């Protein structure tokens, strides 16, 4: 890997919001490739709604920052765009579903939390979600599999339950996305069956000024599957956002 040029974003830090059953391990390959001076990885936790978590964030984050959210983190990022658009220097949505959840999903989601607690989060993810998380070509990638299972195992039951409630209660914030004036990037994997290309098309249609890029041969977890290819548009988005400050 050839090192990328250093980006000094000390006055406008990059905030990374992870997804369900994720922690900072999700971002490590990408952070190495982004080569920025100020970055913070946050786990979505200690809240039962996106609105509540955003209130926590806004109390501790600086007045302006770059925000990138992955999956559940992208749902929270959209809520923050609705609640405090003036705080965002740039928004990146990675593997996003911008729609409110179907009420019929609530019981299934809560049952999954119980099953995962009984089986162990890592074992449960391996048996139920692994095949949906990555592109077909990456199903044999044992290192990737083990990283996802380890993050799940490192997530406690209360955090998983809270993340699930955020997913259940999320709002459709496409109107906020339409009104956003900062540089916006939408990234997805071609083979994502969770946050599908159609979901990203809906997000892009709500943000006509956004850049939308689909990464080939990658799935929901393209952040880990294709870190090199994900880093390039993210670096471009960071530099564009900083120029607008």
Secondary structure by P-SEA (a helix, b strand, c coil): cccccccccccbbbbbbbcccccccccaaaaaaacccbbbbbcccccccaaaaaaaaaaccccbbbbbbccaaaaaaaaaaacccccccbbbbcccccccccccaaaaaaaaaaaaaaacaaaaaaacccccccccccccaaaaaaaaaaaaaaccaaaaaaaaaaaaacccaaaaaaacccbbbbbbbcccccccaaaaaaaaaacccbbbbbbcccccccccccaaaaaaaaaaaaaaaaaac
